[in-house]
């Protein structure tokens, strides 16, 4: 995958204080190629959102990038100046967040905000107006003219999220980063947005990173999945492979915990047990070991890096899946 | 079958809730006549999207708001959920567990205080309050060491266990569970679901389980109702409703939920059934679903359908489904 549009290498994020450093994202490597959809899955506190915010250097203080690289088409964004970053944000790399209400200015009409964003990227005002109407139509909003002149509070959550996606797409970004964009929405609206992103992506061949905790959304939308746990990627695999043959015990446990036809009605669901550790205060060894049914002596001493498991899968686990039960 | 038959544990009859409009605010008909029977010892699941009235229903049943009209029975006896509701008496019979456990726990009370408070309010176990608190913690599988924690010292799953223990403290017959796992991390949801099933089997409780997560509703529910714009549009045993849905909205809903299986998703993508692709619009007359419905016919825009049975407890309010089903039966 040499044609990586966006590549995150060895990213570390944390809080520096008098007594040292609390590392929360502990060396994350992710890549997404043009025309590819990458899913990033993890529970709250796994570091998935911080990783995405780091790409555009949007971390809230006191969080800071402690090390690593973010390469956009080969250009290191970590060393870009503020002016260049402003051009990248919402330009070549667009982000959509979970809560559209808090990403829009409540005092400005929706259309004005999209036009403003385009103007900030150097689009002349007339062209910006035309483009705004065009993208609002593209995301399937009925009567784009009416939407344009609405204030955010006049629109439903699903419509606002489509406005946010329209705004993100208006500059034809090379990379779209979507952080739980459909979590707060109803399933039928979510379905529309997933269909929409797939269709637009097929047209424009942008790279998409879709952050979610919903494994169903992952199965529906993305080509490849990275699973995060305690500030690291613990497994990465093509979507079908991940679901058919997970190679990290955490992924396997997550999949097993879901209700489904093979679990009987009201029969006990598989529980993972325990709670995720605080990535800033880990003990040595594998961070999943306390919850892992297959842990061996080595897991308590040495944290595994990503190990090749074949067919495009990597997993941070000392044990091959064939040997888990032994 | 766990259900013992006999009187339903909870019955709602034609519950209606209207919120009057005001300046710049249209009137809302949140519930337009919802009836349901929760069988004793069983779980009645309610699915639907935002605005369908499912949370309003929950609030009316536990007396947080009075209905505009309609009545409620618990264990076969009428209960007053009107403006003069005796909340304390009602709380002994039916309890509500909310989606976000942290917003339903007082941040200044330790776990044991939060539980003891309920016992005190209802004058329960006066002589052995501490022992009862310990029992409640055991029931939700929280160790004694959690007794002196504050809510902010708990994880989401632990806090939801406390919220459930608090609901159980009043010894109700019915629990209304409004999206009890939706705010929790995926790895914690299974724990809470297992806990709810176990408690129900142990205590013989009846549940009204409200969620937009069809897989969870399916897992725990015996009966299921699908709500749309303040109405039940389809109801029946869980497998009738979800495996052989009759209402086009139920089908759209089931199709819209992504399944964590890439092969199923791929097959779906290829078959791509017509889906409801527009926003909620409430028609002036006719079937409330008609503006979104892929099967809409002229009659649907004229006359609102009513719930009709198929003979085995499965009911649906849809002109097209009822006609097709009738044709199938007589064929």
Interface residues (C-beta under 8 A of the other chain):
Chain A: X43 X44 X140 X142 X156 X157 X158 X159 X186 X187 X188 X189 X190 X191 X192 X194 X213 X214 X215 X216 X217 X218 X219 X220 X221 X239 X240 X243 X253 X254 X255 X257 X258 X259 X260 X263 X265 X266 X268 X269 X270 X271 X272 X273 X275 X276
Chain B: X49 X50 X155 X156 X157 X185 X186 X187 X189 X190 X191 X193 X194 X197 X212 X214 X215 X216 X218 X219 X220 X238 X252 X253 X255 X256 X257 X258 X259 X260 X261 X262 X263 X264 X265 X269 X275 X276 X277 X278 X279 X280
